Amino acid sequence: MNSFWTDLKLQFKMGDVTTKLIFWNVGAFLLSIVFFYRFREGYFDYPAWIGLSADWRTVLIHPWTIISYGFLHAGFWHLFMNMVVLNLSGRFFLTYFTQKQLFGLYILGMIFSGLSLPLLAPLLGDGGIIVGASGAVMAVLLATTIYGPNLELRLWGIIKLKLWHFTAFFLLTDVLYLLVENTGGHVAHLSGAFFGFLYIKLLQNGTDLSKIVSFVTELPNRKNKSPLKTVHKNTSRPAPKSKIVIKDKKQQQIDEILDKISRSGYDSLSQEEKDFLWRAGKE
């Protein structure tokens, strides 16, 4: 048991943004079982101060719900499917872009799809409260698909698909069921997908919206920096304009070791691999 918890803590500490987002979603789900699950009735009952309401007035009273709703889920399979798609699309995304860009896209996609709910859902005759990371996940999936539509994936190791086939299936399902059931959820999915499309198109034109999130999250560190610090710039060579970022070799080695841990456990690592993880964790 100690080895199991050691493995989990190590994977969270050394994992990339995709791994950390999955951990946060699973952790929030486990907590929500304690506080919001009605065991007798067999369903989650999320109040309006944590789930996202389709009523603008409720959202204005509880503005934090445009974030909180995205880390809650209506059941195990709801969580499971979102995390499977996030794991797939997030890792594809990181082959082209940075972890900060992935985190920024995820959060902004969540906010955008959340804000679209009270605007569009009432027009389509839906109300109530929604939860789920689907809007943010669809933003990442669409952005990755637009940039690399012909990336190949295998479902269950058998079915070979291109990424755009996979994405098109989800979009078509959302469109077909938009007015049939769970209208609010499908609105959030499609809004997140639209934001992913918008994000990647702006990025290709030189505008990185994820910097908004990076700026906000780094504000505390900025305040602690001395205003008298002098920065010397080398103006002899222009900064590169490429948006493609090659993953760091050290991070690749960390990912390989974490995959080995997930397959065989921490004890399967060689002493050299354990020392490497220990040194990386200290940096």
Secondary structure, DSSP 8 states (H G I E B T S, - for coil): -HHHHHHHHHHHHH--HHHHHHHHHHHHHHHHHHHHEETTTTEE---TTTSEES-HHHHHHSTTHHHHGGG--SSHHHHHHHHHHHHHHHHHHTTTS-HHHHHHHHHHHHHHHHHHHHHHTGGGT--SEE--SHHHHHHHHHHHHHH-TT-EEEETTTEEEEHHHHHHHHHHHHHHTTTTS-HHHHHHHHHHHHHHHHHHHHHHTT--TTHHHHHHHTHHHHHHS-TT------TTS-----------HHHHHHHHHHHHHHHH-GGGS-HHHHHHHHHHHH-
